[in-house]
Amino acid sequence: MRQRSRGRATLAAVAAMCAVAALPGQAYGADGPAAYAFDPQAKKVDGAAVSTDAKALTAGSVYRSSIKFGQKLYYRLNLEATTNAYVSAVIVPKDGGKVAYGDGITVSIRDKSDLQCSSENAHFESAEYARPLAAYAYRNVDKDSSSCQGAGTYNVLIERENEDTSGRGDWELEIRYASEPQLAKGRPRPTDAPEDWPSASPEPPAQAADNRRHGGSSYYDATSLQTGEWKDEVEPGQTLFYRVPVDWGQQIFATAALGNSTEPDVDEYISGALSMSLDNPALGHVGSAAPLAYSGKPASASLDPVPPVAYENRFASSGNVSAMRFAGWYYLSVTLSPEVAQYYGSKPYPVTLTVNVKGEAKDDTPYAGDAGIFGVTQGDKDMAKNGQSAPQAAESKSDKMKLVGAAGIGAGAVLVLGLGGWMLFARRAAAAAPAGTADSAQQQPYGGPPQAW
C-alpha cells in the first residue's frame, strides 16, 4: 500500500506540472510588466572597441552583451567558404531610458578590409519610447560577387546611435548567430526576386472559442499563434511577443487593435501609442505598422503586405521583401506607450491581434538535410495550435518523459512485488506439502504462478 501511495503521489505531481506547462503565455509580473526574458542559455561575451581584440561567436549560439552611449563594438566570425551567416542583435534599454526618433543600432558584417557585406539598422522613430528592437546582418555566398566571399575572419560591428538629449544608460544586447543550411546539390534555384505577388488582405479569420493568448516577454518565450483572432491585455510600457510558423509559399498578415478606454471625461490624443513589428526567423526586421494613435477610442494598425516566403526573395533590393527569404517562426511584437498611463491609467488594456497565414505550404525547402530554424515542422504547427512558447513545449515534453518514466518504475515495482509474492507462496506450499507429493511440487513449471493465482 505504501508503494502504491507513493506511485500515485508521483503521478499526481507530474500531472500537475504538465497542467502548469500547458498554460499558454506568461503571467504579468506582480509589480507591472515583466522584464525582457533573456535566453537562459545565452553566454556572456564582451564586445571589443578594436577589431583585432574581438571574440569569436559560434554558430547556433546566443550571447549576452551590453553597449554604452555612442559605443561601437566588434565581434568575430570564422566563416567557411560555403557558410551563409546571420547575426542579429536585440537591444534592451535598461530601466526604460529616454530615447529619441533617431536612437537605435546598426548591425553590419565586414571582411578583414572593412568592406561591408550587409547591414541593417533599427530605430525607435516616431514611437519614441524604450522597447526591445532587433536588427541583423548577413554574409551570403554569391558566386557572382567578388566581395565578402571565401573562408576567413569576418567582423560583426554593432553601433549604438543616440541623440544628445537621449538617456545615457547602457543598453543590454542579446546576440544570435545562425548559419543557413547548405543548399541541395543539383537543384537550381531562381536568382531573380519576384516582381509581383498577392497584396490584397485576406478575409478576417473566424474567431476561435478559446481565443485568449497572453504574449511572452521576449523572442525566447514568445507565445505561438496560428491563423485566428487572439485577445490579450497589454500594460503601458509593456512589450508582448508572439511567433507564427510561416512555411514556403505562405504569406503573413497581422493587425493589432486596441480597445477603448473606460476613463470618463478623458480625450487626450497620444501619437504612436501602439507599435507593432514583424521579424523573420533570424530576427531580421521585416516591417512595422505605422504607430497607432490613441484618444481613448478603438483604434487599429496593420502591417504592410509582404510577399510569400520564397528563397529568391533574398535577391530583392527592398528590405521587407528580402527578409521573407526563408520559412520558420516569424515574430510579432506589440508595445503600448508608457504615456498612455499618464492620461488613461496604468491598468492593462485590451488588445486583439488578428493573424492570417495565407496560402498552402509548399514542399519547396532548398536545403540538403535538416532545415533547423529555417523550416516549419509538424511540432511547430502543434505548438501554434496549442499556444505554447518554446520553453513551455520543451518543459511539457520533459514532463511527459518523466510521466512515462514514473509509470515504468511503478509497473516494474508491481511486477517485482508480484514475482516475489509468487515465489514466497511457492516455497511455503512446498514446505507444507506431504512427503509423498514433494516430487510433484518440484515439477511445478517456472512459467507462471500457481493455478490458484
Secondary structure as GFF3:
##gff-version 3
##sequence-region A 1 453
A	DSSP	alpha_helix	2	21	.	.	.	ID=ss1
A	DSSP	beta_strand	43	44	.	.	.	ID=ss2
A	DSSP	three_ten_helix	51	53	.	.	.	ID=ss3
A	DSSP	beta_strand	61	67	.	.	.	ID=ss4
A	DSSP	beta_strand	72	79	.	.	.	ID=ss5
A	DSSP	beta_strand	84	93	.	.	.	ID=ss6
A	DSSP	beta_strand	104	110	.	.	.	ID=ss7
A	DSSP	beta_strand	116	123	.	.	.	ID=ss8
A	DSSP	beta_strand	133	139	.	.	.	ID=ss9
A	DSSP	beta_strand	152	161	.	.	.	ID=ss10
A	DSSP	beta_strand	171	180	.	.	.	ID=ss11
A	DSSP	beta_strand	223	224	.	.	.	ID=ss12
A	DSSP	beta_strand	228	234	.	.	.	ID=ss13
A	DSSP	beta_strand	239	246	.	.	.	ID=ss14
A	DSSP	beta_strand	251	258	.	.	.	ID=ss15
A	DSSP	beta_strand	270	279	.	.	.	ID=ss16
A	DSSP	beta_strand	285	288	.	.	.	ID=ss17
A	DSSP	beta_strand	292	294	.	.	.	ID=ss18
A	DSSP	beta_strand	299	302	.	.	.	ID=ss19
A	DSSP	three_ten_helix	311	315	.	.	.	ID=ss20
A	DSSP	alpha_helix	319	322	.	.	.	ID=ss21
A	DSSP	beta_strand	328	336	.	.	.	ID=ss22
A	DSSP	alpha_helix	340	344	.	.	.	ID=ss23
A	DSSP	beta_strand	349	358	.	.	.	ID=ss24
A	DSSP	alpha_helix	378	386	.	.	.	ID=ss25
A	DSSP	alpha_helix	390	432	.	.	.	ID=ss26
A	DSSP	three_ten_helix	435	437	.	.	.	ID=ss27
A	DSSP	alpha_helix	438	442	.	.	.	ID=ss28
###
